[in-house]
């Protein structure tokens, strides 16, 4: 009894000469404490990188599970998500729009006066070009009734089937399209002109 009283009455030793406490009693040093977070040293697998996608709720739950497995668990608190808006999200509700697509072909009226080699394909015949163009114009003017009556129900033409500008097209002669209705219209126009202007 006297020994224990004497021990209780002894003043505590200064910290510089105090005896070190056993490891079971003394608090752990900062470098001996467990790391606050688990550091993964192995690279992630291809599944985790490319396939596994976690939402915010799944990430928070995984952090909670990892915290429970630690020796000294800490309190894990996540901040509340801010309320951005109380209205319904209309991100995919677009205003009606109109898309105009330019086709790769062109529709136009029938061409009764054209020189295909010179005007469409860009052939240059030098000094003979004006003579050929003038002759072709007179030919188209004389045969205009024939061309008007050829396929009378076809009012439009397309550039499909023709070569594109810049293509190497040879110099060709395009014959007259044979048409019975065109022949009748041409003969009838000649007879009418002869009857009007004898």
MDAnalysis code that builds the backbone (N, CA, C; Angstrom):
import MDAnalysis as mda
import numpy as np

u = mda.Universe.empty(594, n_residues=198, atom_resindex=np.repeat(np.arange(198), 3), trajectory=True)
u.add_TopologyAttr("name", ["N", "CA", "C"] * 198)
u.add_TopologyAttr("resid", np.arange(1, 199))
u.add_TopologyAttr("resname", ["UNK", "UNK", "UNK", "UNK", "UNK", "UNK", "UNK", "UNK", "UNK", "UNK", "UNK", "UNK", "UNK", "UNK", "UNK", "UNK", "UNK", "UNK", "UNK", "UNK", "UNK", "UNK", "UNK", "UNK", "UNK", "UNK", "UNK", "UNK", "UNK", "UNK", "UNK", "UNK", "UNK", "UNK", "UNK", "UNK", "UNK", "UNK", "UNK", "UNK", "UNK", "UNK", "UNK", "UNK", "UNK", "UNK", "UNK", "UNK", "UNK", "UNK", "UNK", "UNK", "UNK", "UNK", "UNK", "UNK", "UNK", "UNK", "UNK", "UNK", "UNK", "UNK", "UNK", "UNK", "UNK", "UNK", "UNK", "UNK", "UNK", "UNK", "UNK", "UNK", "UNK", "UNK", "UNK", "UNK", "UNK", "UNK", "UNK", "UNK", "UNK", "UNK", "UNK", "UNK", "UNK", "UNK", "UNK", "UNK", "UNK", "UNK", "UNK", "UNK", "UNK", "UNK", "UNK", "UNK", "UNK", "UNK", "UNK", "UNK", "UNK", "UNK", "UNK", "UNK", "UNK", "UNK", "UNK", "UNK", "UNK", "UNK", "UNK", "UNK", "UNK", "UNK", "UNK", "UNK", "UNK", "UNK", "UNK", "UNK", "UNK", "UNK", "UNK", "UNK", "UNK", "UNK", "UNK", "UNK", "UNK", "UNK", "UNK", "UNK", "UNK", "UNK", "UNK", "UNK", "UNK", "UNK", "UNK", "UNK", "UNK", "UNK", "UNK", "UNK", "UNK", "UNK", "UNK", "UNK", "UNK", "UNK", "UNK", "UNK", "UNK", "UNK", "UNK", "UNK", "UNK", "UNK", "UNK", "UNK", "UNK", "UNK", "UNK", "UNK", "UNK", "UNK", "UNK", "UNK", "UNK", "UNK", "UNK", "UNK", "UNK", "UNK", "UNK", "UNK", "UNK", "UNK", "UNK", "UNK", "UNK", "UNK", "UNK", "UNK", "UNK", "UNK", "UNK", "UNK", "UNK", "UNK", "UNK", "UNK", "UNK", "UNK", "UNK", "UNK", "UNK", "UNK"])
u.atoms.positions = np.array([
    [0.826, -1.208, 0.000],
    [0.000, 0.000, 0.000],
    [0.856, 1.252, 0.000],
    [1.942, 1.215, 0.773],
    [2.812, 2.388, 0.863],
    [3.560, 2.627, -0.430],
    [3.929, 1.509, -1.099],
    [4.669, 1.657, -2.356],
    [3.809, 2.307, -3.426],
    [2.558, 1.852, -3.500],
    [1.673, 2.424, -4.518],
    [1.388, 3.880, -4.243],
    [1.260, 4.276, -2.920],
    [1.025, 5.681, -2.611],
    [2.222, 6.522, -2.990],
    [3.423, 5.974, -2.748],
    [4.607, 6.728, -3.120],
    [4.683, 6.927, -4.632],
    [4.297, 5.900, -5.373],
    [4.329, 6.044, -6.838],
    [3.330, 7.076, -7.306],
    [2.179, 7.127, -6.652],
    [1.181, 8.111, -7.065],
    [1.621, 9.519, -6.716],
    [2.370, 9.681, -5.603],
    [2.774, 10.999, -5.161],
    [3.998, 11.522, -5.911],
    [4.716, 10.669, -6.629],
    [5.891, 11.138, -7.352],
    [5.457, 12.064, -8.496],
    [6.181, 13.191, -8.665],
    [5.827, 14.095, -9.753],
    [6.174, 13.477, -11.108],
    [5.462, 13.825, -12.145],
    [5.768, 13.255, -13.473],
    [7.103, 13.769, -13.984],
    [7.783, 12.937, -14.748],
    [9.078, 13.283, -15.304],
    [8.901, 14.237, -16.471],
    [9.925, 15.070, -16.709],
    [9.843, 15.952, -17.887],
    [9.774, 15.135, -19.171],
    [9.240, 15.713, -20.253],
    [9.087, 14.925, -21.493],
    [10.402, 14.526, -22.124],
    [11.480, 15.294, -21.862],
    [12.733, 14.932, -22.511],
    [13.404, 13.734, -21.870],
    [13.085, 13.437, -20.566],
    [13.696, 12.277, -19.909],
    [12.673, 11.211, -19.570],
    [11.423, 11.403, -20.035],
    [10.380, 10.417, -19.735],
    [10.673, 9.125, -20.469],
    [10.311, 8.019, -19.857],
    [10.537, 6.711, -20.446],
    [9.578, 6.511, -21.613],
    [10.054, 5.903, -22.693],
    [9.138, 5.665, -23.837],
    [8.068, 4.660, -23.453],
    [6.872, 4.944, -23.879],
    [5.759, 4.040, -23.615],
    [5.850, 2.836, -24.532],
    [5.352, 1.710, -24.068],
    [5.319, 0.541, -24.959],
    [4.451, 0.814, -26.168],
    [4.723, 0.047, -27.231],
    [4.013, 0.272, -28.494],
    [2.528, 0.028, -28.385],
    [2.113, -0.801, -27.429],
    [0.685, -1.081, -27.284],
    [-0.055, 0.085, -26.668],
    [0.677, 0.983, -25.919],
    [0.016, 2.088, -25.223],
    [0.215, 3.403, -25.947],
    [1.411, 3.657, -26.501],
    [1.701, 4.951, -27.091],
    [0.923, 5.138, -28.393],
    [0.559, 6.358, -28.698],
    [-0.170, 6.605, -29.959],
    [0.758, 6.402, -31.156],
    [0.220, 5.966, -32.269],
    [1.080, 5.723, -33.442],
    [1.625, 7.021, -34.000],
    [2.817, 6.942, -34.535],
    [3.436, 8.098, -35.173],
    [2.729, 8.392, -36.503],
    [2.906, 9.601, -37.035],
    [2.217, 9.927, -38.305],
    [2.592, 9.000, -39.443],
    [3.866, 8.540, -39.485],
    [4.251, 7.658, -40.586],
    [3.791, 6.221, -40.370],
    [3.340, 5.909, -39.129],
    [2.842, 4.571, -38.849],
    [1.336, 4.456, -39.033],
    [0.648, 5.574, -39.202],
    [-0.799, 5.529, -39.376],
    [-1.136, 4.989, -40.769],
    [-2.268, 4.306, -40.852],
    [-2.661, 3.786, -42.171],
    [-2.991, 4.924, -43.127],
    [-2.754, 4.685, -44.397],
    [-3.013, 5.699, -45.417],
    [-4.503, 6.001, -45.473],
    [-4.893, 7.275, -45.651],
    [-6.323, 7.610, -45.677],
    [-7.041, 7.011, -46.871],
    [-6.327, 6.742, -47.959],
    [-6.957, 6.194, -49.145],
    [-6.142, 5.012, -49.644],
    [-6.838, 4.098, -50.285],
    [-6.172, 2.935, -50.857],
    [-5.617, 3.313, -52.220],
    [-4.326, 3.155, -52.385],
    [-3.673, 3.488, -53.643],
    [-3.509, 2.206, -54.444],
    [-4.077, 2.168, -55.613],
    [-3.995, 1.000, -56.471],
    [-2.731, 1.100, -57.322],
    [-1.836, 0.161, -57.117],
    [-0.573, 0.169, -57.840],
    [-0.635, -0.631, -59.128],
    [-1.561, -1.564, -59.221],
    [-1.696, -2.363, -60.442],
    [-2.528, -1.597, -61.469],
    [-2.144, -1.680, -62.733],
    [-2.947, -0.987, -63.756],
    [-4.328, -1.612, -63.873],
    [-5.348, -0.806, -64.189],
    [-6.698, -1.359, -64.315],
    [-6.814, -2.273, -65.527],
    [-7.754, -3.195, -65.432],
    [-7.975, -4.134, -66.532],
    [-8.709, -3.444, -67.677],
    [-8.761, -4.112, -68.816],
    [-9.450, -3.561, -69.981],
    [-10.944, -3.447, -69.736],
    [-11.491, -4.315, -68.880],
    [-12.926, -4.247, -68.569],
    [-13.244, -2.967, -67.811],
    [-12.391, -2.638, -66.828],
    [-12.639, -1.438, -66.035],
    [-12.426, -0.167, -66.844],
    [-11.495, -0.216, -67.782],
    [-11.211, 0.975, -68.575],
    [-12.269, 1.195, -69.645],
    [-12.618, 0.143, -70.380],
    [-13.453, 0.303, -71.571],
    [-14.921, -0.031, -71.353],
    [-15.233, -0.906, -70.417],
    [-16.606, -1.395, -70.298],
    [-17.282, -0.860, -69.038],
    [-16.592, -0.917, -67.907],
    [-17.198, -0.537, -66.642],
    [-17.297, 0.969, -66.540],
    [-18.516, 1.464, -66.428],
    [-18.774, 2.892, -66.268],
    [-19.639, 3.065, -65.026],
    [-19.118, 3.782, -64.041],
    [-19.824, 3.952, -62.785],
    [-20.554, 5.287, -62.770],
    [-21.731, 5.255, -62.184],
    [-22.439, 6.494, -61.949],
    [-21.949, 7.111, -60.639],
    [-22.444, 8.287, -60.328],
    [-22.030, 8.945, -59.091],
    [-22.459, 8.134, -57.873],
    [-23.674, 7.581, -57.918],
    [-24.148, 6.781, -56.778],
    [-23.304, 5.524, -56.597],
    [-22.934, 4.860, -57.682],
    [-22.096, 3.662, -57.573],
    [-20.706, 4.006, -57.056],
    [-20.148, 5.135, -57.501],
    [-18.833, 5.544, -57.012],
    [-18.871, 5.842, -55.522],
    [-19.907, 6.539, -55.056],
    [-20.009, 6.831, -53.638],
    [-20.179, 5.560, -52.819],
    [-20.963, 4.613, -53.315],
    [-21.140, 3.353, -52.592],
    [-19.843, 2.563, -52.541],
    [-19.058, 2.582, -53.612],
    [-17.774, 1.878, -53.590],
    [-16.814, 2.504, -52.589],
    [-16.817, 3.838, -52.512],
    [-15.960, 4.499, -51.524],
    [-16.386, 4.135, -50.113],
    [-17.704, 4.030, -49.861],
    [-18.172, 3.630, -48.532],
    [-17.732, 2.204, -48.199],
    [-17.829, 1.304, -49.161],
    [-17.423, -0.082, -48.908],
    [-15.919, -0.162, -48.626],
    [-15.110, 0.572, -49.374],
    [-13.674, 0.569, -49.115],
    [-13.353, 1.177, -47.757],
    [-14.144, 2.161, -47.331],
    [-13.902, 2.760, -46.020],
    [-14.238, 1.782, -44.899],
    [-15.267, 0.950, -45.084],
    [-15.614, -0.037, -44.055],
    [-14.533, -1.099, -43.898],
    [-13.825, -1.393, -44.976],
    [-12.793, -2.424, -44.904],
    [-11.504, -1.930, -44.262],
    [-11.363, -0.654, -44.044],
    [-10.144, -0.129, -43.413],
    [-10.125, -0.462, -41.939],
    [-8.938, -0.457, -41.345],
    [-8.795, -0.756, -39.922],
    [-9.408, 0.344, -39.067],
    [-9.198, 1.575, -39.452],
    [-9.780, 2.703, -38.723],
    [-10.723, 3.417, -39.682],
    [-11.983, 3.034, -39.724],
    [-12.909, 3.685, -40.662],
    [-13.173, 5.128, -40.255],
    [-13.363, 5.946, -41.263],
    [-13.689, 7.340, -41.043],
    [-15.100, 7.619, -41.539],
    [-15.580, 8.758, -41.146],
    [-16.914, 9.157, -41.577],
    [-16.834, 9.712, -42.997],
    [-17.577, 9.123, -43.885],
    [-17.577, 9.540, -45.288],
    [-18.852, 10.323, -45.543],
    [-18.694, 11.574, -45.915],
    [-19.830, 12.458, -46.178],
    [-19.639, 13.062, -47.561],
    [-20.646, 12.923, -48.379],
    [-20.625, 13.488, -49.727],
    [-21.537, 14.701, -49.763],
    [-21.128, 15.750, -50.449],
    [-21.994, 16.942, -50.518],
    [-23.241, 16.663, -51.347],
    [-24.285, 17.365, -51.002],
    [-25.532, 17.206, -51.740],
    [-25.403, 17.799, -53.136],
    [-26.054, 17.170, -54.098],
    [-26.034, 17.676, -55.463],
    [-26.827, 18.974, -55.543],
    [-26.273, 19.992, -56.175],
    [-27.029, 21.253, -56.267],
    [-28.215, 21.116, -57.211],
    [-29.272, 21.812, -56.878],
    [-30.476, 21.818, -57.709],
    [-30.271, 22.866, -58.804],
    [-30.051, 22.401, -60.010],
    [-29.803, 23.325, -61.121],
    [-31.097, 23.952, -61.614],
    [-32.114, 23.121, -61.775],
    [-33.389, 23.634, -62.258],
    [-34.483, 22.657, -61.847],
    [-35.662, 23.188, -61.650],
    [-36.815, 22.345, -61.316],
    [-37.669, 22.044, -62.531],
    [-37.303, 22.590, -63.689],
    [-38.064, 22.339, -64.907],
    [-37.602, 21.047, -65.560],
    [-38.466, 20.480, -66.382],
    [-38.144, 19.243, -67.082],
    [-37.089, 19.508, -68.137],
    [-36.113, 18.622, -68.204],
    [-35.015, 18.792, -69.171],
    [-35.536, 18.562, -70.581],
    [-35.322, 19.533, -71.450],
    [-35.790, 19.462, -72.833],
    [-34.606, 19.429, -73.793],
    [-33.575, 18.692, -73.446],
    [-32.359, 18.696, -74.253],
    [-32.539, 18.098, -75.630],
    [-33.424, 17.129, -75.787],
    [-33.618, 16.481, -77.085],
    [-34.867, 16.971, -77.800],
    [-35.489, 18.008, -77.289],
    [-36.685, 18.548, -77.930],
    [-36.263, 19.749, -78.765],
    [-35.965, 19.481, -80.008],
    [-35.479, 20.534, -80.890],
    [-36.650, 21.201, -81.607],
    [-36.398, 22.415, -82.010],
    [-37.379, 23.106, -82.829],
    [-37.381, 22.501, -84.238],
    [-38.523, 22.485, -84.894],
    [-38.561, 21.889, -86.241],
    [-37.665, 22.659, -87.203],
    [-36.850, 21.935, -87.900],
    [-35.937, 22.532, -88.867],
    [-36.148, 21.886, -90.229],
    [-35.683, 22.559, -91.255],
    [-35.806, 22.064, -92.621],
    [-34.404, 21.861, -93.188],
    [-34.178, 20.681, -93.705],
    [-32.885, 20.349, -94.288],
    [-33.013, 20.346, -95.798],
    [-32.218, 21.164, -96.441],
    [-32.213, 21.242, -97.896],
    [-30.932, 20.589, -98.409],
    [-31.105, 19.610, -99.268],
    [-29.984, 18.855, -99.817],
    [-29.903, 19.136, -101.303],
    [-28.752, 19.569, -101.737],
    [-28.543, 19.831, -103.160],
    [-28.238, 18.509, -103.870],
    [-29.056, 18.099, -104.826],
    [-28.799, 16.816, -105.503],
    [-27.596, 16.931, -106.434],
    [-27.057, 15.798, -106.792],
    [-25.907, 15.764, -107.690],
    [-26.327, 15.794, -109.156],
    [-27.608, 15.951, -109.407],
    [-28.067, 16.076, -110.783],
    [-28.875, 17.371, -110.911],
    [-29.102, 17.794, -112.130],
    [-29.778, 19.056, -112.402],
    [-30.949, 18.811, -113.335],
    [-32.079, 19.383, -112.990],
    [-33.282, 19.300, -113.827],
    [-33.527, 20.667, -114.452],
    [-33.712, 20.689, -115.742],
    [-33.911, 21.956, -116.439],
    [-34.865, 21.722, -117.606],
    [-35.285, 22.816, -118.218],
    [-36.152, 22.705, -119.382],
    [-35.392, 22.170, -120.597],
    [-36.134, 21.823, -121.610],
    [-35.508, 21.251, -122.790],
    [-34.679, 22.307, -123.517],
    [-33.486, 21.891, -123.959],
    [-32.564, 22.786, -124.650],
    [-32.685, 22.527, -126.153],
    [-33.194, 23.521, -126.860],
    [-33.374, 23.375, -128.304],
    [-32.206, 23.958, -129.086],
    [-31.401, 24.793, -128.462],
    [-30.256, 25.392, -129.136],
    [-29.012, 25.165, -128.259],
    [-28.234, 24.196, -128.604],
    [-26.980, 23.987, -127.885],
    [-25.996, 23.257, -128.797],
    [-24.735, 23.576, -128.613],
    [-23.653, 22.904, -129.307],
    [-22.936, 22.060, -128.250],
    [-23.154, 20.756, -128.272],
    [-22.707, 19.897, -127.182],
    [-21.186, 19.891, -127.080],
    [-20.504, 19.769, -128.200],
    [-19.041, 19.673, -128.147],
    [-18.385, 20.973, -127.653],
    [-18.903, 22.113, -128.128],
    [-18.270, 23.383, -127.766],
    [-18.778, 23.931, -126.431],
    [-20.084, 23.860, -126.199],
    [-20.660, 24.503, -125.021],
    [-20.655, 23.600, -123.780],
    [-20.931, 22.334, -123.965],
    [-21.006, 21.438, -122.808],
    [-19.647, 20.860, -122.443],
    [-18.885, 20.428, -123.444],
    [-17.633, 19.726, -123.164],
    [-16.391, 20.586, -123.405],
    [-16.578, 21.830, -123.862],
    [-15.468, 22.763, -123.907],
    [-14.443, 22.531, -125.005],
    [-14.863, 21.977, -126.112],
    [-13.911, 21.813, -127.222],
    [-13.624, 23.180, -127.848],
    [-12.361, 23.396, -128.239],
    [-11.945, 24.639, -128.874],
    [-11.406, 24.316, -130.266],
    [-12.134, 24.739, -131.275],
    [-11.744, 24.458, -132.651],
    [-11.081, 25.660, -133.321],
    [-10.656, 26.606, -132.512],
    [-9.912, 27.738, -133.055],
    [-10.784, 28.669, -133.882],
    [-10.304, 29.009, -135.083],
    [-11.025, 29.951, -135.952],
    [-12.287, 29.333, -136.535],
    [-12.414, 28.008, -136.469],
    [-13.604, 27.360, -137.038],
    [-14.770, 27.328, -136.043],
    [-14.521, 27.684, -134.792],
    [-15.575, 27.609, -133.787],
    [-16.743, 28.539, -134.095],
    [-16.550, 29.823, -134.475],
    [-17.714, 30.674, -134.797],
    [-18.503, 30.157, -135.991],
    [-17.799, 29.628, -136.994],
    [-18.493, 29.118, -138.178],
    [-19.348, 27.900, -137.815],
    [-18.783, 27.008, -137.013],
    [-19.533, 25.804, -136.625],
    [-20.710, 26.178, -135.729],
    [-20.498, 27.116, -134.794],
    [-21.594, 27.514, -133.907],
    [-22.718, 28.195, -134.691],
    [-22.362, 29.048, -135.642],
    [-23.393, 29.699, -136.453],
    [-24.171, 28.709, -137.295],
    [-23.447, 27.752, -137.894],
    [-24.126, 26.730, -138.705],
    [-25.056, 25.882, -137.856],
    [-24.614, 25.541, -136.652],
    [-25.446, 24.721, -135.753],
    [-26.673, 25.507, -135.301],
    [-26.544, 26.807, -135.096],
    [-27.695, 27.610, -134.706],
    [-28.725, 27.662, -135.827],
    [-28.275, 27.872, -137.043],
    [-29.216, 27.883, -138.172],
    [-29.901, 26.535, -138.342],
    [-29.154, 25.453, -138.139],
    [-29.732, 24.110, -138.248],
    [-30.803, 23.913, -137.176],
    [-30.508, 24.342, -135.937],
    [-31.491, 24.185, -134.863],
    [-32.707, 25.080, -135.103],
    [-32.515, 26.244, -135.717],
    [-33.642, 27.132, -135.970],
    [-34.561, 26.547, -137.044],
    [-33.966, 25.962, -138.080],
    [-34.784, 25.372, -139.151],
    [-35.529, 24.149, -138.647],
    [-34.881, 23.362, -137.826],
    [-35.503, 22.125, -137.322],
    [-36.196, 22.321, -135.980],
    [-36.510, 23.550, -135.600],
    [-37.166, 23.793, -134.311],
    [-38.530, 23.116, -134.214],
    [-39.405, 23.157, -135.231],
    [-40.671, 22.423, -135.127],
    [-40.462, 20.920, -134.920],
    [-39.437, 20.397, -135.561],
    [-39.138, 18.973, -135.395],
    [-38.780, 18.677, -133.933],
    [-37.917, 19.526, -133.347],
    [-37.512, 19.302, -131.951],
    [-38.664, 19.532, -130.973],
    [-39.536, 20.496, -131.278],
    [-40.673, 20.754, -130.389],
    [-41.645, 19.585, -130.367],
    [-41.836, 18.931, -131.515],
    [-42.787, 17.814, -131.586],
    [-42.160, 16.486, -131.205],
    [-40.844, 16.428, -131.040],
    [-40.199, 15.192, -130.613],
    [-40.444, 14.990, -129.122],
    [-41.082, 13.892, -128.778],
    [-41.460, 13.590, -127.388],
    [-42.172, 14.793, -126.773],
    [-43.360, 15.115, -127.241],
    [-44.044, 16.336, -126.780],
    [-44.430, 16.307, -125.302],
    [-44.574, 15.117, -124.738],
    [-44.952, 15.027, -123.315],
    [-43.766, 15.220, -122.369],
    [-42.560, 15.161, -122.901],
    [-41.382, 15.336, -122.049],
    [-41.015, 16.815, -122.028],
    [-41.233, 17.442, -120.900],
    [-41.013, 18.885, -120.788],
    [-39.684, 19.223, -120.134],
    [-39.066, 18.263, -119.420],
    [-37.841, 18.554, -118.684],
    [-36.744, 17.589, -119.098],
    [-35.521, 18.001, -118.828],
    [-34.354, 17.172, -119.086],
    [-33.478, 17.157, -117.841],
    [-32.674, 16.120, -117.740],
    [-31.725, 15.977, -116.631],
    [-30.317, 15.847, -117.211],
    [-29.344, 16.236, -116.393],
    [-27.962, 16.094, -116.849],
    [-27.389, 14.720, -116.536],
    [-28.238, 13.808, -116.037],
    [-27.765, 12.445, -115.833],
    [-27.567, 11.766, -117.189],
    [-26.521, 11.004, -117.313],
    [-26.182, 10.358, -118.568],
    [-25.168, 11.137, -119.382],
    [-24.981, 12.418, -119.049],
    [-23.973, 13.220, -119.707],
    [-22.683, 13.186, -118.895],
    [-21.573, 13.382, -119.560],
    [-20.297, 13.423, -118.863],
    [-20.187, 14.720, -118.063],
    [-19.427, 14.664, -116.979],
    [-19.260, 15.824, -116.118],
    [-18.267, 16.802, -116.736],
    [-18.328, 18.071, -116.332],
    [-17.351, 19.047, -116.861],
    [-15.926, 18.658, -116.488],
    [-15.040, 18.744, -117.449],
    [-13.647, 18.373, -117.225],
    [-13.310, 16.954, -117.598],
    [-14.314, 16.122, -117.905],
    [-14.037, 14.748, -118.323],
    [-13.471, 14.740, -119.741],
    [-12.534, 13.837, -120.013],
    [-11.985, 13.765, -121.379],
    [-12.977, 13.116, -122.340],
    [-13.763, 13.937, -123.021],
    [-14.796, 13.456, -123.939],
    [-14.295, 13.667, -125.362],
    [-14.366, 12.672, -126.208],
    [-13.911, 12.852, -127.603],
    [-14.879, 13.727, -128.383],
    [-14.398, 14.245, -129.478],
    [-15.224, 15.066, -130.371],
    [-16.132, 14.137, -131.175],
    [-17.436, 14.234, -130.927],
    [-18.392, 13.310, -131.524],
    [-19.426, 14.077, -132.343],
    [-20.050, 13.363, -133.258],
    [-21.164, 13.891, -134.037],
    [-22.445, 13.258, -133.501],
    [-23.397, 14.080, -133.100],
    [-24.636, 13.596, -132.491],
    [-25.733, 13.636, -133.559],
    [-26.219, 12.486, -134.011],
    [-27.210, 12.464, -135.100],
    [-28.567, 12.949, -134.615],
    [-29.419, 13.243, -135.585],
    [-30.767, 13.709, -135.279],
    [-31.609, 12.535, -134.774],
    [-32.355, 12.793, -133.715],
    [-33.221, 11.766, -133.143],
    [-34.441, 11.566, -134.059],
    [-34.665, 10.344, -134.505],
    [-35.771, 10.050, -135.420],
    [-37.071, 10.040, -134.643],
    [-38.028, 10.844, -135.111],
    [-39.313, 10.949, -134.425],
    [-40.412, 11.147, -135.459],
    [-41.433, 10.276, -135.497],
    [-42.540, 10.467, -136.450],
    [-43.316, 11.748, -136.191],
    [-43.565, 12.059, -134.915],
    [-44.305, 13.290, -134.604],
    [-43.492, 14.526, -135.008],
    [-42.188, 14.474, -134.812],
    [-41.349, 15.582, -135.233],
    [-41.345, 15.760, -136.743],
    [-41.335, 14.626, -137.466],
    [-41.361, 14.699, -138.936],
    [-42.670, 15.314, -139.421],
    [-43.791, 14.919, -138.827],
    [-45.083, 15.479, -139.215],
    [-45.126, 16.977, -138.911],
    [-44.596, 17.391, -137.750],
    [-44.609, 18.810, -137.394],
    [-43.717, 19.623, -138.319],
    [-42.564, 19.062, -138.693],
    [-41.665, 19.789, -139.585],
    [-42.288, 19.952, -140.966],
    [-42.856, 18.879, -141.518],
    [-43.494, 18.971, -142.841],
    [-44.694, 19.894, -142.797],
    [-45.485, 19.819, -141.733],
    [-46.659, 20.707, -141.611],
    [-46.231, 22.163, -141.494],
    [-45.149, 22.456, -140.819],
    [-44.677, 23.848, -140.704],
    [-44.204, 24.357, -142.063],
    [-43.497, 23.515, -142.835],
    [-43.031, 23.929, -144.161],
    [-44.219, 24.208, -145.072],
    [-45.226, 23.313, -145.090],
    [-46.393, 23.517, -145.919],
    [-47.170, 24.764, -145.513],
    [-47.250, 25.010, -144.181],
    [-47.963, 26.196, -143.731],
    [-47.232, 27.476, -144.146],
    [-45.901, 27.476, -144.066],
    [-45.133, 28.648, -144.503],
    [-45.262, 28.869, -145.993],
    [-45.285, 27.772, -146.792],
    [-45.452, 27.906, -148.235],
    [-46.840, 28.448, -148.577],
    [-47.842, 28.007, -147.792],
    [-49.205, 28.500, -148.046],
    [-49.375, 29.944, -147.639],
    [-48.695, 30.356, -146.522],
    [-48.829, 31.740, -146.060],
    [-47.996, 32.682, -146.933],
    [-46.761, 32.281, -147.240],
    [-45.863, 33.113, -148.037],
    [-45.596, 32.404, -149.374],
    [-46.530, 32.553, -150.354],
    [-46.344, 31.823, -151.634],
    [-45.203, 32.400, -152.450],
])
